[in-house]
Amino acid sequence: MSEDEAPDGETGADGDEAEDEGSEPEETPDEDAEEATPETEDDEGEGDDEADAEAESDDEPGLSEEELHEAIDGAEEQLEGAETETDLDEVEATIEAIEVDLGAAELPEPDEDDEDAEDPREELESRIEELRSDLEDERGPYAEDVVEAIDAEVDTVEDEEWTDDGLGEAAAAIEAFLAAVDDLLSGELDDDVEEDVEALAAALSRAIAAVEAGELDPDADSETIAALLEATDDLESDLEAAEVWLDLSVRERMQRQGFYDVLGHYKDYPPEWSALKEHEKRGNADMVLLALEMFDSDFMEEHCLSALRRMGDERAVDAMMQRAQKRNKPAIEILGKIASEEPVETLCEYAAAEKDPQLQYVSLKALGEIGSEEATQAVADQLVAESYEVRSRAARALGLIGDTRAVEPLADALSDDESDVVRASAAWALNQIGTESALSVVSEYAGDRAYLVQSEAKKAEAATAGV
């Protein structure tokens, strides 16, 4: 064995060195920690700096009262120098920033013990509110303002009650306005309009469409917008001056609608009454209704309603229904004379109005005159009403309606009601229905204590014998 060879299991010095050179030394956890530590310390240092900066920022006081007033002063100067919508937008942004600063400011509270003490925050808020109002006043005018103004005149045209003369005046005003709009927008508006409300409103709608199509800029087209608004103001004045019915006295309105045309030589005073009577003779229900609507007179109202009651014209149904909705008894009587079935449902409700027997009475009478079998049950229910007058009227109404379903309740009333007036009405109603069963019920009362019931019984016997 040579001197350089080492026995098995032994390692020479050179071997140790070779092994050290051929392998990387193992890293220990301590070494890793030492390498990471500087980086962690750096991060923590940066975090502390940021926290310190935030703390310093939080510690900074907001604007003082004086500084806020100075900011508002500056915004006011900025508004005075604004010339365009863009400038005004910048003023608005300034105001919004001041509002934010005001919200963050720590301002002194007013002394609660001093009633005259002023709140600095309220004073600043008031100045900002006034500044905003001034800002809005400086904005525009806009094309939208013109559209809104024209649209208001469309409502005027549609809502007013024009006289014939007034409609012509309105048409002339709108034609002049359309010509002005056409000149300002260099368009091709048709300024020839008919003297008709629908046509006038349509013409103004064309003007609105022309303004919207013009895409007017509030800065570049400010003069055009101002001129359009001036033309719209002129239109408003002209339409206001045009004649409407409310400009006339009642007599002038009635004269123009031909109410007095039927008068020749008349004896009755006032002439309105004479004209009313002549219209009643001629069957002019529309004129009677017009007089009822127009004349604010108890005298004329009474005579108009009396005329309509005598006429019984179906053209009066709507007007009388409106009055009947307010439980107007003369109107209900007229509806009975007209005999239209339209008010039946309403009258059935009134027939059950126990707190108003007079309303029940006139409603039952009207239902009988109308004669609709739809009302039979509602009327029969009132045969047991507290008022004997209502019970009597219900019985007679059933007789007028003639529905055979009423025979049994009428027979009960004839037999059991304590009032001879009601019993006589029930007997009369059974005779009106006139069926064999109805007549046989009444004929049994020939010896009744009440003369009127006896009389109806004899009529029933005669009718039965005739059959």
C-alpha positions as a Markdown table, in Angstrom:
| # | Residue | x | y | z |
|---|---|---|---|---|
| 1 | Met | 0.0 | 0.0 | 0.0 |
| 2 | Ser | 1.5 | 3.3 | -0.9 |
| 3 | Glu | 1.8 | 6.1 | 1.5 |
| 4 | Asp | -0.9 | 8.1 | -0.4 |
| 5 | Glu | -3.6 | 5.4 | 0.1 |
| 6 | Ala | -5.6 | 5.5 | 3.2 |
| 7 | Pro | -7.0 | 2.3 | 4.8 |
| 8 | Asp | -10.7 | 1.6 | 4.4 |
| 9 | Gly | -12.8 | 3.6 | 6.8 |
| 10 | Glu | -10.3 | 6.3 | 7.3 |
| 11 | Thr | -10.2 | 9.7 | 5.8 |
| 12 | Gly | -7.2 | 11.6 | 5.2 |
| 13 | Ala | -6.7 | 15.3 | 5.5 |
| 14 | Asp | -6.8 | 15.6 | 1.8 |
| 15 | Gly | -10.0 | 13.7 | 1.6 |
| 16 | Asp | -11.6 | 16.0 | 4.0 |
| 17 | Glu | -10.6 | 19.0 | 1.9 |
| 18 | Ala | -11.8 | 17.3 | -1.3 |
| 19 | Glu | -15.2 | 16.5 | 0.3 |
| 20 | Asp | -15.5 | 20.1 | 1.4 |
| 21 | Glu | -14.7 | 21.4 | -2.0 |
| 22 | Gly | -17.0 | 19.1 | -3.9 |
| 23 | Ser | -20.2 | 19.9 | -1.9 |
| 24 | Glu | -22.1 | 23.1 | -1.0 |
| 25 | Pro | -22.3 | 23.9 | 2.7 |
| 26 | Glu | -25.8 | 23.4 | 4.2 |
| 27 | Glu | -27.7 | 26.5 | 5.1 |
| 28 | Thr | -29.1 | 26.7 | 8.6 |
| 29 | Pro | -32.4 | 28.2 | 9.6 |
| 30 | Asp | -30.5 | 30.9 | 11.5 |
| 31 | Glu | -28.8 | 32.0 | 8.3 |
| 32 | Asp | -32.2 | 32.2 | 6.4 |
| 33 | Ala | -33.6 | 34.3 | 9.2 |
| 34 | Glu | -30.6 | 36.6 | 9.1 |
| 35 | Glu | -31.0 | 37.1 | 5.4 |
| 36 | Ala | -34.7 | 37.9 | 5.6 |
| 37 | Thr | -34.5 | 40.2 | 8.6 |
| 38 | Pro | -33.2 | 43.3 | 6.8 |
| 39 | Glu | -36.0 | 43.1 | 4.2 |
| 40 | Thr | -38.7 | 42.9 | 6.9 |
| 41 | Glu | -37.2 | 45.8 | 8.8 |
| 42 | Asp | -37.3 | 47.8 | 5.6 |
| 43 | Asp | -41.0 | 47.0 | 5.0 |
| 44 | Glu | -41.8 | 47.9 | 8.6 |
| 45 | Gly | -40.0 | 51.1 | 8.2 |
| 46 | Glu | -42.0 | 52.1 | 5.2 |
| 47 | Gly | -45.3 | 51.2 | 6.9 |
| 48 | Asp | -44.4 | 53.4 | 9.8 |
| 49 | Asp | -43.7 | 56.3 | 7.5 |
| 50 | Glu | -47.1 | 55.9 | 5.8 |
| 51 | Ala | -48.9 | 55.7 | 9.2 |
| 52 | Asp | -47.0 | 58.7 | 10.4 |
| 53 | Ala | -48.0 | 60.6 | 7.2 |
| 54 | Glu | -51.7 | 59.6 | 7.7 |
| 55 | Ala | -51.5 | 60.7 | 11.3 |
| 56 | Glu | -50.0 | 64.0 | 10.3 |
| 57 | Ser | -52.7 | 64.4 | 7.6 |
| 58 | Asp | -55.5 | 63.6 | 10.1 |
| 59 | Asp | -54.0 | 66.1 | 12.5 |
| 60 | Glu | -54.2 | 68.9 | 9.9 |
| 61 | Pro | -57.1 | 71.2 | 10.7 |
| 62 | Gly | -59.8 | 72.0 | 8.1 |
| 63 | Leu | -60.3 | 75.4 | 6.7 |
| 64 | Ser | -61.2 | 78.2 | 9.1 |
| 65 | Glu | -64.3 | 80.3 | 8.9 |
| 66 | Glu | -62.3 | 83.1 | 7.5 |
| 67 | Glu | -60.7 | 80.9 | 4.8 |
| 68 | Leu | -64.1 | 79.6 | 3.8 |
| 69 | His | -65.5 | 83.1 | 3.4 |
| 70 | Glu | -62.4 | 83.9 | 1.3 |
| 71 | Ala | -63.1 | 80.8 | -0.9 |
| 72 | Ile | -66.7 | 81.9 | -1.4 |
| 73 | Asp | -65.5 | 85.4 | -2.3 |
| 74 | Gly | -63.2 | 83.9 | -4.9 |
| 75 | Ala | -66.1 | 81.8 | -6.4 |
| 76 | Glu | -68.2 | 85.0 | -6.6 |
| 77 | Glu | -65.4 | 86.7 | -8.6 |
| 78 | Gln | -65.1 | 83.6 | -10.7 |
| 79 | Leu | -68.8 | 83.7 | -11.5 |
| 80 | Glu | -68.7 | 87.4 | -12.4 |
| 81 | Gly | -66.0 | 86.7 | -15.0 |
| 82 | Ala | -67.7 | 83.6 | -16.5 |
| 83 | Glu | -68.7 | 84.0 | -20.1 |
| 84 | Thr | -69.5 | 80.5 | -21.4 |
| 85 | Glu | -71.3 | 77.4 | -20.1 |
| 86 | Thr | -67.9 | 75.8 | -19.6 |
| 87 | Asp | -66.9 | 78.7 | -17.4 |
| 88 | Leu | -70.1 | 78.2 | -15.4 |
| 89 | Asp | -69.4 | 74.5 | -15.1 |
| 90 | Glu | -66.0 | 75.4 | -13.5 |
| 91 | Val | -67.7 | 77.7 | -11.1 |
| 92 | Glu | -70.0 | 74.9 | -10.1 |
| 93 | Ala | -67.1 | 72.6 | -9.5 |
| 94 | Thr | -65.6 | 75.3 | -7.2 |
| 95 | Ile | -68.8 | 75.6 | -5.2 |
| 96 | Glu | -68.9 | 71.8 | -4.8 |
| 97 | Ala | -65.3 | 71.8 | -3.5 |
| 98 | Ile | -66.2 | 74.6 | -1.0 |
| 99 | Glu | -69.1 | 72.5 | 0.2 |
| 100 | Val | -66.8 | 69.6 | 0.9 |
| 101 | Asp | -64.4 | 71.9 | 2.8 |
| 102 | Leu | -67.3 | 73.3 | 4.8 |
| 103 | Gly | -68.4 | 69.8 | 5.7 |
| 104 | Ala | -64.9 | 68.9 | 7.0 |
| 105 | Ala | -64.4 | 72.2 | 8.8 |
| 106 | Glu | -64.5 | 72.4 | 12.6 |
| 107 | Leu | -66.3 | 75.6 | 13.3 |
| 108 | Pro | -67.3 | 77.1 | 16.6 |
| 109 | Glu | -70.8 | 76.4 | 17.9 |
| 110 | Pro | -73.0 | 79.4 | 18.7 |
| 111 | Asp | -73.5 | 80.3 | 22.3 |
| 112 | Glu | -76.7 | 78.6 | 23.4 |
| 113 | Asp | -77.3 | 81.2 | 26.1 |
| 114 | Asp | -77.1 | 84.1 | 23.6 |
| 115 | Glu | -80.3 | 84.3 | 21.5 |
| 116 | Asp | -78.6 | 86.8 | 19.1 |
| 117 | Ala | -75.5 | 84.6 | 18.5 |
| 118 | Glu | -75.0 | 83.7 | 14.8 |
| 119 | Asp | -74.1 | 80.2 | 13.7 |
| 120 | Pro | -71.0 | 80.5 | 11.4 |
| 121 | Arg | -71.9 | 77.3 | 9.6 |
| 122 | Glu | -75.4 | 78.5 | 8.8 |
| 123 | Glu | -74.0 | 81.8 | 7.5 |
| 124 | Leu | -71.6 | 80.0 | 5.2 |
| 125 | Glu | -74.3 | 77.7 | 3.9 |
| 126 | Ser | -76.5 | 80.6 | 3.2 |
| 127 | Arg | -73.8 | 82.3 | 1.1 |
| 128 | Ile | -73.2 | 79.1 | -0.8 |
| 129 | Glu | -77.0 | 78.7 | -1.5 |
| 130 | Glu | -77.2 | 82.3 | -2.7 |
| 131 | Leu | -74.1 | 81.7 | -4.9 |
| 132 | Arg | -75.7 | 78.6 | -6.4 |
| 133 | Ser | -78.9 | 80.6 | -7.2 |
| 134 | Asp | -76.8 | 83.3 | -8.9 |
| 135 | Leu | -75.1 | 80.6 | -10.9 |
| 136 | Glu | -78.4 | 79.2 | -12.2 |
| 137 | Asp | -79.5 | 82.7 | -13.1 |
| 138 | Glu | -76.4 | 83.0 | -15.3 |
| 139 | Arg | -77.0 | 79.8 | -17.1 |
| 140 | Gly | -78.9 | 79.7 | -20.4 |
| 141 | Pro | -81.1 | 80.5 | -22.1 |
| 142 | Tyr | -81.4 | 77.1 | -23.7 |
| 143 | Ala | -83.3 | 75.7 | -26.6 |
| 144 | Glu | -85.2 | 73.6 | -24.0 |
| 145 | Asp | -86.5 | 76.9 | -22.5 |
| 146 | Val | -88.0 | 77.8 | -25.9 |
| 147 | Val | -89.6 | 74.4 | -26.2 |
| 148 | Glu | -91.1 | 74.6 | -22.8 |
| 149 | Ala | -92.5 | 78.1 | -23.4 |
| 150 | Ile | -94.1 | 77.0 | -26.7 |
| 151 | Asp | -95.5 | 73.9 | -25.1 |
| 152 | Ala | -97.2 | 76.1 | -22.5 |
| 153 | Glu | -99.0 | 77.9 | -25.3 |
| 154 | Val | -100.1 | 74.6 | -26.8 |
| 155 | Asp | -101.9 | 74.0 | -23.4 |
| 156 | Thr | -103.4 | 77.5 | -23.6 |
| 157 | Val | -104.8 | 76.8 | -27.1 |
| 158 | Glu | -106.3 | 73.5 | -26.1 |
| 159 | Asp | -107.6 | 74.5 | -22.7 |
| 160 | Glu | -109.3 | 77.9 | -23.4 |
| 161 | Glu | -112.9 | 78.2 | -24.5 |
| 162 | Trp | -112.5 | 80.5 | -27.5 |
| 163 | Thr | -115.2 | 82.6 | -29.1 |
| 164 | Asp | -115.4 | 82.6 | -32.9 |
| 165 | Asp | -113.6 | 85.9 | -33.0 |
| 166 | Gly | -111.1 | 84.8 | -30.4 |
| 167 | Leu | -110.2 | 81.7 | -32.5 |
| 168 | Gly | -109.5 | 83.9 | -35.5 |
| 169 | Glu | -107.3 | 86.2 | -33.3 |
| 170 | Ala | -105.4 | 83.1 | -32.0 |
| 171 | Ala | -104.8 | 81.8 | -35.5 |
| 172 | Ala | -103.4 | 85.2 | -36.5 |
| 173 | Ala | -101.0 | 85.2 | -33.5 |
| 174 | Ile | -99.8 | 81.7 | -34.2 |
| 175 | Glu | -99.2 | 82.5 | -37.9 |
| 176 | Ala | -97.1 | 85.5 | -36.9 |
| 177 | Phe | -95.1 | 83.4 | -34.4 |
| 178 | Leu | -94.4 | 80.7 | -37.0 |
| 179 | Ala | -93.1 | 83.3 | -39.4 |
| 180 | Ala | -90.7 | 84.6 | -36.8 |
| 181 | Val | -89.5 | 81.1 | -35.9 |
| 182 | Asp | -89.0 | 80.4 | -39.6 |
| 183 | Asp | -86.9 | 83.5 | -40.1 |
| 184 | Leu | -84.7 | 82.8 | -37.1 |
| 185 | Leu | -84.1 | 79.1 | -38.0 |
| 186 | Ser | -84.1 | 79.5 | -41.8 |
| 187 | Gly | -86.5 | 76.7 | -42.0 |
| 188 | Glu | -89.6 | 76.0 | -44.1 |
| 189 | Leu | -92.4 | 76.2 | -41.5 |
| 190 | Asp | -95.9 | 76.3 | -42.9 |
| 191 | Asp | -97.3 | 79.5 | -41.3 |
| 192 | Asp | -100.8 | 79.1 | -42.8 |
| 193 | Val | -103.1 | 77.5 | -40.1 |
| 194 | Glu | -106.9 | 76.9 | -40.0 |
| 195 | Glu | -109.1 | 78.5 | -37.3 |
| 196 | Asp | -109.5 | 75.2 | -35.5 |
| 197 | Val | -108.1 | 74.3 | -32.0 |
| 198 | Glu | -106.6 | 71.1 | -33.2 |
| 199 | Ala | -104.9 | 72.8 | -36.2 |
| 200 | Leu | -103.5 | 75.6 | -34.0 |
| 201 | Ala | -102.0 | 73.1 | -31.5 |
| 202 | Ala | -100.5 | 71.1 | -34.4 |
| 203 | Ala | -98.9 | 74.2 | -35.8 |
| 204 | Leu | -97.2 | 75.0 | -32.5 |
| 205 | Ser | -96.0 | 71.4 | -32.3 |
| 206 | Arg | -94.3 | 71.9 | -35.7 |
| 207 | Ala | -92.5 | 75.0 | -34.2 |
| 208 | Ile | -91.3 | 72.8 | -31.3 |
| 209 | Ala | -90.0 | 70.2 | -33.7 |
| 210 | Ala | -88.1 | 72.9 | -35.7 |
| 211 | Val | -86.5 | 74.3 | -32.5 |
| 212 | Glu | -85.4 | 70.8 | -31.4 |
| 213 | Ala | -84.0 | 70.0 | -34.9 |
| 214 | Gly | -82.0 | 73.2 | -34.8 |
| 215 | Glu | -79.7 | 71.8 | -32.1 |
| 216 | Leu | -79.0 | 75.3 | -30.8 |
| 217 | Asp | -75.9 | 75.8 | -28.7 |
| 218 | Pro | -76.4 | 78.0 | -25.6 |
| 219 | Asp | -73.1 | 79.8 | -26.3 |
| 220 | Ala | -72.8 | 79.9 | -30.1 |
| 221 | Asp | -76.6 | 80.5 | -30.7 |
| 222 | Ser | -77.4 | 82.6 | -27.6 |
| 223 | Glu | -78.8 | 85.5 | -29.7 |
| 224 | Thr | -81.1 | 83.1 | -31.7 |
| 225 | Ile | -82.4 | 81.5 | -28.5 |
| 226 | Ala | -83.0 | 84.9 | -27.0 |
| 227 | Ala | -84.9 | 86.0 | -30.1 |
| 228 | Leu | -87.0 | 82.8 | -30.0 |
| 229 | Leu | -87.9 | 83.4 | -26.4 |
| 230 | Glu | -88.9 | 87.0 | -27.3 |
| 231 | Ala | -91.2 | 85.7 | -30.1 |
| 232 | Thr | -92.7 | 83.2 | -27.6 |
| 233 | Asp | -93.4 | 86.1 | -25.2 |
| 234 | Asp | -95.2 | 88.0 | -27.9 |
| 235 | Leu | -97.2 | 84.9 | -28.7 |
| 236 | Glu | -98.2 | 84.5 | -25.1 |
| 237 | Ser | -99.3 | 88.1 | -25.0 |
| 238 | Asp | -101.3 | 87.8 | -28.2 |
| 239 | Leu | -103.1 | 84.7 | -27.1 |
| 240 | Glu | -103.9 | 86.2 | -23.8 |
| 241 | Ala | -105.5 | 89.2 | -25.6 |
| 242 | Ala | -107.6 | 86.9 | -27.9 |
| 243 | Glu | -111.3 | 86.7 | -26.9 |
| 244 | Val | -112.5 | 83.7 | -24.8 |
| 245 | Trp | -116.0 | 83.1 | -23.5 |
| 246 | Leu | -115.0 | 84.1 | -20.0 |
| 247 | Asp | -114.2 | 87.6 | -21.3 |
| 248 | Leu | -117.9 | 88.0 | -22.0 |
| 249 | Ser | -120.8 | 88.6 | -19.7 |
| 250 | Val | -123.3 | 85.8 | -19.3 |
| 251 | Arg | -125.9 | 87.7 | -21.4 |
| 252 | Glu | -123.3 | 88.3 | -24.1 |
| 253 | Arg | -122.4 | 84.6 | -24.1 |
| 254 | Met | -126.0 | 83.5 | -24.3 |
| 255 | Gln | -126.7 | 86.1 | -27.0 |
| 256 | Arg | -123.9 | 84.7 | -29.2 |
| 257 | Gln | -125.2 | 81.1 | -28.7 |
| 258 | Gly | -128.6 | 82.1 | -29.9 |
| 259 | Phe | -130.5 | 81.8 | -26.7 |
| 260 | Tyr | -132.5 | 85.0 | -27.2 |
| 261 | Asp | -133.1 | 84.4 | -30.9 |
| 262 | Val | -136.6 | 83.0 | -30.2 |
| 263 | Leu | -137.8 | 86.2 | -28.7 |
| 264 | Gly | -140.1 | 88.5 | -30.5 |
| 265 | His | -142.4 | 90.6 | -28.4 |
| 266 | Tyr | -142.4 | 89.2 | -24.9 |
| 267 | Lys | -144.5 | 90.0 | -21.8 |
| 268 | Asp | -142.7 | 88.2 | -19.1 |
| 269 | Tyr | -139.7 | 89.7 | -17.3 |
| 270 | Pro | -136.9 | 89.0 | -17.3 |
| 271 | Pro | -136.4 | 88.2 | -21.0 |
| 272 | Glu | -134.4 | 85.1 | -20.0 |
| 273 | Trp | -137.6 | 83.6 | -18.6 |
| 274 | Ser | -139.5 | 84.4 | -21.7 |
| 275 | Ala | -136.8 | 82.8 | -23.9 |
| 276 | Leu | -136.8 | 79.7 | -21.6 |
| 277 | Lys | -140.5 | 79.1 | -22.0 |
| 278 | Glu | -140.3 | 79.5 | -25.8 |
| 279 | His | -137.4 | 77.0 | -25.9 |
| 280 | Glu | -139.5 | 74.6 | -23.8 |
| 281 | Lys | -142.4 | 74.9 | -26.3 |
| 282 | Arg | -140.1 | 74.2 | -29.2 |
| 283 | Gly | -138.5 | 71.2 | -27.4 |
| 284 | Asn | -135.0 | 72.8 | -27.4 |
| 285 | Ala | -133.7 | 70.8 | -24.4 |
| 286 | Asp | -130.1 | 71.9 | -25.2 |
| 287 | Met | -131.0 | 75.5 | -24.8 |
| 288 | Val | -132.8 | 74.8 | -21.5 |
| 289 | Leu | -129.7 | 72.9 | -20.3 |
| 290 | Leu | -127.5 | 75.8 | -21.4 |
| 291 | Ala | -129.6 | 78.2 | -19.4 |
| 292 | Leu | -129.4 | 76.0 | -16.4 |
| 293 | Glu | -125.6 | 75.9 | -16.6 |
| 294 | Met | -125.1 | 79.6 | -17.4 |
| 295 | Phe | -127.5 | 81.6 | -15.3 |
| 296 | Asp | -126.4 | 81.9 | -11.7 |
| 297 | Ser | -129.9 | 82.5 | -10.4 |
| 298 | Asp | -132.2 | 80.5 | -8.1 |
| 299 | Phe | -135.2 | 81.8 | -10.0 |
| 300 | Met | -133.8 | 80.6 | -13.4 |
| 301 | Glu | -132.6 | 77.3 | -11.9 |
| 302 | Glu | -136.1 | 76.5 | -10.6 |
| 303 | His | -137.8 | 77.3 | -13.9 |
| 304 | Cys | -135.1 | 75.4 | -15.9 |
| 305 | Leu | -135.6 | 72.3 | -13.8 |
| 306 | Ser | -139.4 | 72.5 | -14.0 |
| 307 | Ala | -139.1 | 72.8 | -17.8 |
| 308 | Leu | -136.9 | 69.7 | -18.0 |
| 309 | Arg | -139.2 | 67.8 | -15.7 |
| 310 | Arg | -142.1 | 68.5 | -18.0 |
| 311 | Met | -140.1 | 67.8 | -21.1 |
| 312 | Gly | -138.6 | 64.5 | -20.0 |
| 313 | Asp | -136.0 | 64.8 | -22.7 |
| 314 | Glu | -133.3 | 62.1 | -22.8 |
| 315 | Arg | -130.7 | 64.7 | -23.7 |
| 316 | Ala | -130.8 | 65.9 | -20.1 |
| 317 | Val | -129.7 | 62.5 | -18.7 |
| 318 | Asp | -126.0 | 63.3 | -18.3 |
| 319 | Ala | -126.6 | 66.7 | -16.7 |
| 320 | Met | -129.2 | 65.3 | -14.3 |
| 321 | Met | -127.0 | 62.4 | -13.4 |
| 322 | Gln | -124.3 | 64.8 | -12.4 |
| 323 | Arg | -126.7 | 66.5 | -10.1 |
| 324 | Ala | -128.2 | 63.2 | -8.8 |
| 325 | Gln | -124.7 | 62.2 | -7.7 |
| 326 | Lys | -125.0 | 65.0 | -5.2 |
| 327 | Arg | -128.4 | 63.7 | -4.1 |
| 328 | Asn | -130.2 | 66.5 | -5.8 |
| 329 | Lys | -133.9 | 65.6 | -5.5 |
| 330 | Pro | -135.3 | 67.7 | -8.4 |
| 331 | Ala | -132.7 | 66.0 | -10.7 |
| 332 | Ile | -133.8 | 62.6 | -9.5 |
| 333 | Glu | -137.4 | 63.4 | -10.3 |
| 334 | Ile | -136.4 | 64.5 | -13.8 |
| 335 | Leu | -134.5 | 61.2 | -14.3 |
| 336 | Gly | -137.8 | 59.4 | -13.4 |
| 337 | Lys | -139.7 | 61.4 | -16.1 |
| 338 | Ile | -137.0 | 60.7 | -18.7 |
| 339 | Ala | -137.3 | 57.0 | -17.8 |
| 340 | Ser | -133.8 | 56.1 | -18.9 |
| 341 | Glu | -132.4 | 53.0 | -17.3 |
| 342 | Glu | -128.9 | 54.6 | -16.9 |
| 343 | Pro | -129.5 | 55.9 | -13.3 |
| 344 | Val | -131.2 | 52.7 | -12.0 |
| 345 | Glu | -128.1 | 51.5 | -10.0 |
| 346 | Thr | -127.6 | 54.9 | -8.3 |
| 347 | Leu | -131.3 | 55.2 | -7.5 |
| 348 | Cys | -131.4 | 51.7 | -6.0 |
| 349 | Glu | -128.6 | 52.8 | -3.6 |
| 350 | Tyr | -130.6 | 56.0 | -2.7 |
| 351 | Ala | -133.7 | 53.9 | -2.1 |
| 352 | Ala | -132.0 | 52.3 | 0.8 |
| 353 | Ala | -130.8 | 55.6 | 2.4 |
| 354 | Glu | -132.7 | 55.2 | 5.7 |
| 355 | Lys | -131.3 | 58.4 | 7.1 |
| 356 | Asp | -132.9 | 60.5 | 4.4 |
| 357 | Pro | -136.6 | 59.3 | 3.9 |
| 358 | Gln | -137.2 | 62.1 | 1.4 |
| 359 | Leu | -134.4 | 60.9 | -0.8 |
| 360 | Gln | -135.8 | 57.4 | -0.5 |
| 361 | Tyr | -139.2 | 58.6 | -1.5 |
| 362 | Val | -138.2 | 60.5 | -4.7 |
| 363 | Ser | -135.8 | 57.6 | -5.7 |
| 364 | Leu | -138.5 | 55.0 | -5.3 |
| 365 | Lys | -140.9 | 57.2 | -7.3 |
| 366 | Ala | -138.3 | 57.6 | -10.1 |
| 367 | Leu | -137.6 | 53.8 | -10.1 |
| 368 | Gly | -141.3 | 53.1 | -10.5 |
| 369 | Glu | -141.5 | 55.6 | -13.4 |
| 370 | Ile | -138.4 | 54.1 | -15.1 |
| 371 | Gly | -140.0 | 50.6 | -14.7 |
| 372 | Ser | -136.8 | 48.5 | -14.8 |
| 373 | Glu | -137.2 | 45.0 | -13.3 |
| 374 | Glu | -133.6 | 45.3 | -12.2 |
| 375 | Ala | -134.9 | 47.5 | -9.4 |
| 376 | Thr | -137.5 | 45.0 | -8.1 |
| 377 | Gln | -135.6 | 43.6 | -5.2 |
| 378 | Ala | -134.2 | 46.9 | -4.0 |
| 379 | Val | -137.7 | 48.4 | -4.1 |
| 380 | Ala | -139.4 | 45.4 | -2.4 |
| 381 | Asp | -136.8 | 45.7 | 0.4 |
| 382 | Gln | -138.4 | 49.0 | 1.4 |
| 383 | Leu | -141.8 | 47.5 | 2.0 |
| 384 | Val | -140.6 | 47.2 | 5.6 |
| 385 | Ala | -139.0 | 50.6 | 5.9 |
| 386 | Glu | -139.6 | 52.7 | 9.1 |
| 387 | Ser | -141.4 | 55.5 | 7.3 |
| 388 | Tyr | -144.9 | 54.6 | 6.1 |
| 389 | Glu | -144.6 | 57.1 | 3.3 |
| 390 | Val | -141.5 | 55.2 | 2.0 |
| 391 | Arg | -143.3 | 51.9 | 2.4 |
| 392 | Ser | -146.3 | 53.2 | 0.4 |
| 393 | Arg | -144.1 | 54.6 | -2.3 |
| 394 | Ala | -142.2 | 51.3 | -2.6 |
| 395 | Ala | -145.5 | 49.5 | -3.1 |
| 396 | Arg | -146.7 | 51.8 | -5.8 |
| 397 | Ala | -143.3 | 51.6 | -7.5 |
| 398 | Leu | -143.6 | 47.8 | -7.6 |
| 399 | Gly | -147.0 | 48.2 | -9.2 |
| 400 | Leu | -145.5 | 50.5 | -11.9 |
| 401 | Ile | -142.6 | 48.1 | -12.5 |
| 402 | Gly | -145.1 | 45.2 | -12.9 |
| 403 | Asp | -142.7 | 42.4 | -12.0 |
| 404 | Thr | -144.7 | 39.3 | -10.9 |
| 405 | Arg | -142.0 | 38.5 | -8.3 |
| 406 | Ala | -143.5 | 41.4 | -6.3 |
| 407 | Val | -146.9 | 39.7 | -5.9 |
| 408 | Glu | -146.0 | 37.8 | -2.7 |
| 409 | Pro | -144.3 | 40.7 | -0.8 |
| 410 | Leu | -147.1 | 43.0 | -1.8 |
| 411 | Ala | -149.7 | 40.5 | -0.5 |
| 412 | Asp | -147.8 | 40.4 | 2.8 |
| 413 | Ala | -147.9 | 44.2 | 3.0 |
| 414 | Leu | -151.6 | 44.2 | 2.2 |
| 415 | Ser | -152.2 | 41.7 | 5.0 |
| 416 | Asp | -149.9 | 42.8 | 7.7 |
| 417 | Asp | -148.9 | 46.5 | 7.4 |
| 418 | Glu | -150.3 | 48.6 | 10.2 |
| 419 | Ser | -150.8 | 51.6 | 7.9 |
| 420 | Asp | -154.0 | 51.7 | 5.8 |
| 421 | Val | -152.2 | 54.0 | 3.4 |
| 422 | Val | -149.5 | 51.4 | 2.8 |
| 423 | Arg | -152.2 | 48.6 | 2.5 |
| 424 | Ala | -154.1 | 50.6 | -0.1 |
| 425 | Ser | -150.9 | 51.2 | -2.1 |
| 426 | Ala | -150.2 | 47.5 | -2.0 |
| 427 | Ala | -153.7 | 46.7 | -3.3 |
| 428 | Trp | -153.3 | 49.3 | -6.0 |
| 429 | Ala | -149.9 | 47.8 | -7.0 |
| 430 | Leu | -151.4 | 44.3 | -7.2 |
| 431 | Asn | -154.1 | 45.5 | -9.5 |
| 432 | Gln | -151.4 | 47.2 | -11.7 |
| 433 | Ile | -149.5 | 43.9 | -12.0 |
| 434 | Gly | -152.9 | 42.4 | -13.0 |
| 435 | Thr | -152.1 | 38.7 | -13.1 |
| 436 | Glu | -154.8 | 36.3 | -12.0 |
| 437 | Ser | -152.9 | 35.5 | -8.7 |
| 438 | Ala | -152.5 | 39.2 | -8.0 |
| 439 | Leu | -156.1 | 40.0 | -8.6 |
| 440 | Ser | -157.3 | 37.1 | -6.5 |
| 441 | Val | -155.3 | 38.4 | -3.5 |
| 442 | Val | -156.9 | 41.9 | -3.7 |
| 443 | Ser | -160.4 | 40.7 | -4.3 |
| 444 | Glu | -160.5 | 39.0 | -0.9 |
| 445 | Tyr | -160.5 | 42.5 | 0.8 |
| 446 | Ala | -163.9 | 43.7 | -0.4 |
| 447 | Gly | -165.0 | 44.0 | 3.2 |
| 448 | Asp | -161.8 | 45.7 | 4.5 |
| 449 | Arg | -161.9 | 48.3 | 7.2 |
| 450 | Ala | -160.2 | 50.8 | 4.9 |
| 451 | Tyr | -162.3 | 52.4 | 2.1 |
| 452 | Leu | -159.4 | 52.7 | -0.3 |
| 453 | Val | -158.6 | 49.0 | 0.1 |
| 454 | Gln | -162.3 | 48.1 | -0.5 |
| 455 | Ser | -162.2 | 50.2 | -3.6 |
| 456 | Glu | -159.2 | 48.3 | -5.0 |
| 457 | Ala | -160.8 | 45.0 | -4.1 |
| 458 | Lys | -163.9 | 45.9 | -6.2 |
| 459 | Lys | -161.7 | 46.8 | -9.1 |
| 460 | Ala | -160.0 | 43.4 | -8.8 |
| 461 | Glu | -163.3 | 41.6 | -8.7 |
| 462 | Ala | -164.4 | 43.5 | -11.8 |
| 463 | Ala | -161.2 | 42.8 | -13.6 |
| 464 | Thr | -161.5 | 39.1 | -12.7 |
| 465 | Ala | -165.1 | 38.9 | -13.9 |
| 466 | Gly | -164.0 | 40.6 | -17.1 |
| 467 | Val | -161.3 | 38.0 | -17.7 |
